[in-house]
Structure formats: structure tokens, C-alpha cells
Amino acid sequence: MDEKTSRHFAEIIELAQSVFENVTYDFDSTPNRSILRIDADYGKYKILVTELFSDGIRKYRYYVMRGDWVEGGFDNAPDPRVIRLKYGKIGEEHMGENIPHLHREDKTRLYLTEEMTFQDFVAWLKSNLS
């Protein structure tokens, strides 16, 4: 794992430990990718975080769970429903495109977002679920 990614992961872990309870994390690295996973508690919520750097691309998943219910889930996956929401159709030119979005109401509502950072996610939590 390169020094920049190590520093980035360390900052995320430090913030998670200052805001959440029962924080556990693991990270794994190969020459082609680095991944950080965090599980934590935030009051009555379970927090699930994944940060991945692969092929020069940053991918993320920040989920807030209440039991099995998804309160909110930010990610930038190439979700077909998000591609349709953004472009009106799913065409070959957008297949596999990572698009930032938010899942709400147990993934029944979908919203386009700007790209999120872990710090943005923590701010959203404090504003929306405290």
C-alpha cells in the first residue's frame, strides 16, 4: 500500500474511532488494490464502511443500518438503476460507470449525489440521524 493510501486510511480510522463506538476495522493490500473495511456502532445504528483504491479509482460504500433496514447507503457503484436515473437509459457507453448515489428507505429510494468522502458521510450522519 502506498504512503498516500496508508495516510488516507489512517485518517478514516482515527475519525471513525472518535465518532463511533465498537469500531473494528481491517485492511488488505495487493500491488493492484487497497481496501479498508470498518464496522461500528452509532447509537442504535450499525455503520458499515468500505474504501477501495484500485486501478487509480476510488470506490466507496458508507452504509447506515438499523437492524436489516438500510437507513442510508452512499456508494459510487455502477448500479443499473442509478445509470438509468442519471441518463434516462442504460446504454453501453455508461455500462460499468461509477456514479455517486444514495439509497434510502431500505433501498427503495435512490438519489444522485456528489462524490462522498468519509468526512462528508460523518457530517451527513450528524445532521440526519442524531
C-alpha angles and dihedrals in degrees: 000000000000122000095251092054091045090053091047092052092046091054091050092049092048092051092045091052091050095050107029137051130231092020116186124174144172134185134196131192138191127172088267104042146015124204134187124192125189131185118188145149126246108184106294092349133091115220121210118186131180125178118183131181113193132153090355092303126116115218125182145179122193113179133179113200132189100194104306092336118105107225091178137345125187119191143140100224123143092256111175092219090055092048089052091047092051100040104022092240141035107251131171091250090066101036110128094011114148108230122181112238146151128233116206137175095031091315094304093113123055128192132181112235141178116263110287132220124200088252090055090050092053090049090050091051092051092049099043110027109029 
